[in-house]
Amino acid sequence: MNIKPIRTEQDYQGALKAIAPLFDNQPEMGIRLHGSHGVIN
């Protein structure tokens, strides 16, 4: 994992683009989420 600070508008837009797929994809039926953080088991 490559973590960098968001300092510019370009950094911000790049971060949004990188995480957008995480919100677009719903977990499959039957996949159990683990704990309060929603980690897929």
Buried (B, 14 or more C-beta within 10 A) or exposed (E): EEEEEEEEEEEEEEEEEEEEEEEEEEEEEEEEEEEEEEEEE
